[in-house]
Amino acid sequence: MIRFNTQFEYVGMVGFGQNSVVGIDHLIKWVVRSEEYWKRSDINNIKNNKAVEEVFDAVVVATDHYSSPRLPSM
């Protein structure tokens, strides 16, 4: 799954710090918590953002270093 305009809040192994970090098939699972990113000008949708937590078999982090960075406001 490829997801654009998304702010990722957390990526980590399922059960990290507990007795087991593997799923039923004995492979590591990853939990990803994300929230769809809305432009600051779209005020109505900012209130409707909902964080989603999903579990995946693998995670790839790919950044587009040719695009303009999205810097936090000060």
N, C-alpha and C positions, 0 to 999 in steps of 0.2 A: 504494500500500500504506500503510495506517495501522497503526502499531505502538504499543501502550501498554506501560507498565511496562518501559521499555527505557532503558538507559544508553548514550548515544552517546559513543564514545571519540575518533572522528576523522571529519571530513567534509572532503573536499578534491577538487580536480580530478585526474583520472587523468593520470599522467605529468607533473604540475606540476614544473617545474624541469628537465625533460628537453627534447629537441628538439620534441616534439609533445604537445599537450594535447587532441587531437581524436581521435575514433574513426574507423572506416572510412567512416561517412557524413558526415564532416567537421563533426560537432557535438561540443561539449564533453561529456565524460562525468564523472560524479561517483562517487567511491568513498566508501562509508559503512561504518565499522567500529562494531559495536554489540554489546551484551551484554544479555541479558534481566535485568531488575532483580527480585530477590527480596527480600521483606521480611526484615528482620534476624531476626525470630522463626522464619523457615523455614531453620534452620541446615543441614539435610540437603541442601537444594538449592543452597546457596551454593557448595559444592564442585563441583557439576555444571555451573556456568555456563560457557559456551563463547562466545568472541568470534566473531562472524561478519562477514566482509567481503564487501560486495556492490557492484556497479556499476550506476548508474542514469543515465537521460537528464536528469533534473531532481531537485532536492531542495527541499522546502518545510519550513520550520521554523515550527511552530505551537505556541505555548505557551498554556496555559489560565490566564490571569491571575486568574481567579476562584477557583482552587483553592488549597489550602494548599501553600506551597513545601516541597520536600524538601531540607533543609539537611544538609550533611555533619556527621558527628559529630566532636566535638573530643576 
